[in-house]
Amino acid sequence: MAAALQGRPVSIIGGGIGGLTAALALAQRGASVTLYEQAAELAEVGAGIQLSANVVRVLDALGLGPAIAPHALRNTAVHLHDAAGRAVMQMDLLAHRPQARFLIIHRARLIAVLAAAAAAAGVDIQLGTRIDAPPQGGLVIGADGLKSPIRQVLNGQQVPFFTGQTAWRAIIPDAPAQSATAQVFMGAGQHLVSYPLAHGQRNIVAVVERHDWQDEGWSLLDDPDNLRRAFSSFGGPVPEWLAAVTATNIWGLFRHPVAEQWHNDHIAILGDAAHPTLPFLAQGAGMAIEDAWILTACLDAETDQPTALARYQALRQPRVTRIVEAANANARNYHLRGPKRHAAHAILRMANRFAPKVMPSKFDWLYDYDPLQAVKTRGR
Ligand SMILES: Cc1cc2nc3c(=O)[nH]c(=O)nc-3n(C[C@H](O)[C@H](O)[C@H](O)COP(=O)(O)OP(=O)(O)OC[C@H]3O[C@@H](n4cnc5c(N)ncnc54)[C@H](O)[C@@H]3O)c2cc1C
């Protein structure tokens, strides 16, 4: 380790999962970090988040394993169903890669763990502070999400586009669980994902295609009856889960293309600021966490900051582009209509029965990726 970060001043704009992870990683390597968050407190919407093995490797390297463990469940499998609740495919995560850990956690718990660790590592967290232009002096990191002003400094004016998808999120009470199985129910133009959380809760994300979304609001409260109506044709456990929903938020899902320019000589962007994605591969926050680690490792390994930032973009851009495209493909595949849907489900059922290892291994490139090795092995 070249320890190039010792004492280096860094300003981070945005206290979401990406900004907090970067703050912690940089502070652990000796940087003098100030984090600016526009909100008055570090809060998160009531929702769960899936952290796949590629992401858990970073959280472990940051020393967060023990703080996360009491609040996380181990995800053991992903089960795909049709809208009626009939099994289509089962991806056993443990059988395919027994050593890897896939976790599920409430977002607010993850934010709390990251914030406490960042503060303990010496990060100066300035809440209620909106920053719209890069501060002078030192390195500036834009972790300021979908509408990032820092992205615009690097890439010019860009307005996020509506993807034609909206998502409800809700949390309901559930029997306490030791481990988790993510359940996906796929209907024409809509799907629903659910998994248990620690402490006797269950997370629900329900997505529908919709072309009339007017509200630019990021997250709105909605009447749970709207959610129930939209998924009234779904079977299996879905009706019982939805009957238990007493409060729900709805999101219009917006995104940008992956940014062309991620840095100049003294500014860099990460997470949703650089590459917002559809949530259909559960990798948005994961990519932000990978970015934070790799940006830090590049900066620490190389005293010339522009060279380090160029290397960061070169390492990250191809991977996140592939992930965003895979999430888009899932959006199409989950929502197929008519004969195409029946044919696709029939093929998946056959594959599940006769070649059960094929589907899990389709994602080796995603889950077997080790961000800790990525910087060590390339060009150092
Ligand atoms: C329905 C849904 C389900 C999802 N499920 C998953 C999942 O299971 N797994 C997963 O990995 N990802 C998931 N994601 C994606 C994930 O939520 C995002 O990709 C991730 O939160 C992005 O983190 P970020 O830190 O880059 O940005 P954000 O979380 O958007 O944080 C940006 C922060 O910057 C602050 N900010 C913005 N502008 C300024 C400013 N000018 N000055 C100061 N502060 C500012 C904001 O207040 C905010 O706190 C999901 C997303 C959705 C919509």
The ligand as an SDF file (V2000), in Angstrom:
LIG
                    3D

 53 58  0  0  0  0  0  0  0  0999 V2000
  -37.1430    0.1010   -5.3850 C   0  0  0  0  0  0  0  0  0  0  0  0
  -35.6310    0.0450   -5.2310 C   0  0  0  0  0  0  0  0  0  0  0  0
  -35.0260   -1.0900   -4.6840 C   0  0  0  0  0  0  0  0  0  0  0  0
  -33.6300   -1.1630   -4.5860 C   0  0  0  0  0  0  0  0  0  0  0  0
  -33.0580   -2.2930   -4.0740 N   0  0  0  0  0  0  0  0  0  0  0  0
  -31.7010   -2.4020   -4.0370 C   0  0  0  0  0  0  0  0  0  0  0  0
  -31.0640   -3.5930   -3.5270 C   0  0  0  0  0  0  0  0  0  0  0  0
  -31.7270   -4.5480   -3.0890 O   0  0  0  0  0  0  0  0  0  0  0  0
  -29.7060   -3.6580   -3.5450 N   0  0  0  0  0  0  0  0  0  0  0  0
  -28.9280   -2.6110   -4.0170 C   0  0  0  0  0  0  0  0  0  0  0  0
  -27.6890   -2.7240   -4.0100 O   0  0  0  0  0  0  0  0  0  0  0  0
  -29.5070   -1.4750   -4.4790 N   0  0  0  0  0  0  0  0  0  0  0  0
  -30.8550   -1.3310   -4.5000 C   0  0  0  0  0  0  0  0  0  0  0  0
  -31.4250   -0.1940   -4.9690 N   0  0  0  0  0  0  0  0  0  0  0  0
  -30.5600    0.8970   -5.4800 C   0  0  0  0  0  0  0  0  0  0  0  0
  -29.9810    1.7650   -4.3940 C   0  0  0  0  0  0  0  0  0  0  0  0
  -30.9990    2.2290   -3.5390 O   0  0  0  0  0  0  0  0  0  0  0  0
  -29.2530    2.9890   -4.9570 C   0  0  0  0  0  0  0  0  0  0  0  0
  -28.5310    2.6430   -6.1110 O   0  0  0  0  0  0  0  0  0  0  0  0
  -28.2770    3.5070   -3.8940 C   0  0  0  0  0  0  0  0  0  0  0  0
  -28.9820    3.9040   -2.7390 O   0  0  0  0  0  0  0  0  0  0  0  0
  -27.4630    4.7070   -4.4130 C   0  0  0  0  0  0  0  0  0  0  0  0
  -26.6470    5.1950   -3.3800 O   0  0  0  0  0  0  0  0  0  0  0  0
  -25.8890    6.5690   -3.5510 P   0  0  0  0  0  0  0  0  0  0  0  0
  -25.1980    6.7920   -2.2510 O   0  0  0  0  0  0  0  0  0  0  0  0
  -25.0960    6.5910   -4.7980 O   0  0  0  0  0  0  0  0  0  0  0  0
  -27.0330    7.6650   -3.7700 O   0  0  0  0  0  0  0  0  0  0  0  0
  -28.2410    8.1110   -2.8040 P   0  0  0  0  0  0  0  0  0  0  0  0
  -28.6920    7.0100   -1.9260 O   0  0  0  0  0  0  0  0  0  0  0  0
  -29.2440    8.7730   -3.6890 O   0  0  0  0  0  0  0  0  0  0  0  0
  -27.5800    9.2110   -1.8560 O   0  0  0  0  0  0  0  0  0  0  0  0
  -27.3040   10.5090   -2.2980 C   0  0  0  0  0  0  0  0  0  0  0  0
  -27.2360   11.4130   -1.0710 C   0  0  0  0  0  0  0  0  0  0  0  0
  -26.7520   12.6890   -1.4730 O   0  0  0  0  0  0  0  0  0  0  0  0
  -27.5380   13.7090   -0.8670 C   0  0  0  0  0  0  0  0  0  0  0  0
  -27.4330   14.8730   -1.7450 N   0  0  0  0  0  0  0  0  0  0  0  0
  -27.8890   15.0100   -3.0120 C   0  0  0  0  0  0  0  0  0  0  0  0
  -27.5900   16.2080   -3.5220 N   0  0  0  0  0  0  0  0  0  0  0  0
  -26.8990   16.8490   -2.5420 C   0  0  0  0  0  0  0  0  0  0  0  0
  -26.2870   18.1560   -2.4660 C   0  0  0  0  0  0  0  0  0  0  0  0
  -26.3450   19.0090   -3.5100 N   0  0  0  0  0  0  0  0  0  0  0  0
  -25.6390   18.5230   -1.3220 N   0  0  0  0  0  0  0  0  0  0  0  0
  -25.5790   17.6570   -0.2610 C   0  0  0  0  0  0  0  0  0  0  0  0
  -26.1520   16.4240   -0.2760 N   0  0  0  0  0  0  0  0  0  0  0  0
  -26.7880   16.0230   -1.4050 C   0  0  0  0  0  0  0  0  0  0  0  0
  -28.9310   13.0940   -0.7870 C   0  0  0  0  0  0  0  0  0  0  0  0
  -29.7160   13.7250    0.2050 O   0  0  0  0  0  0  0  0  0  0  0  0
  -28.6040   11.6440   -0.4570 C   0  0  0  0  0  0  0  0  0  0  0  0
  -28.5270   11.4220    0.9440 O   0  0  0  0  0  0  0  0  0  0  0  0
  -32.8190   -0.0700   -5.0370 C   0  0  0  0  0  0  0  0  0  0  0  0
  -33.4350    1.0880   -5.5360 C   0  0  0  0  0  0  0  0  0  0  0  0
  -34.8300    1.1650   -5.6340 C   0  0  0  0  0  0  0  0  0  0  0  0
  -35.4690    2.4170   -6.1980 C   0  0  0  0  0  0  0  0  0  0  0  0
  1  2  1  0
  2  3  1  0
  2 52  2  0
  3  4  2  0
  4  5  1  0
  4 50  1  0
  5  6  2  0
  6  7  1  0
  6 13  1  0
  7  8  2  0
  7  9  1  0
  9 10  1  0
 10 11  2  0
 10 12  1  0
 12 13  2  0
 13 14  1  0
 14 15  1  0
 14 50  1  0
 15 16  1  0
 16 17  1  0
 16 18  1  0
 18 19  1  0
 18 20  1  0
 20 21  1  0
 20 22  1  0
 22 23  1  0
 23 24  1  0
 24 25  2  0
 24 26  1  0
 24 27  1  0
 27 28  1  0
 28 29  2  0
 28 30  1  0
 28 31  1  0
 31 32  1  0
 32 33  1  0
 33 34  1  0
 33 48  1  0
 34 35  1  0
 35 36  1  0
 35 46  1  0
 36 37  1  0
 36 45  1  0
 37 38  2  0
 38 39  1  0
 39 40  1  0
 39 45  2  0
 40 41  1  0
 40 42  2  0
 42 43  1  0
 43 44  2  0
 44 45  1  0
 46 47  1  0
 46 48  1  0
 48 49  1  0
 50 51  2  0
 51 52  1  0
 52 53  1  0
M  END
$$$$
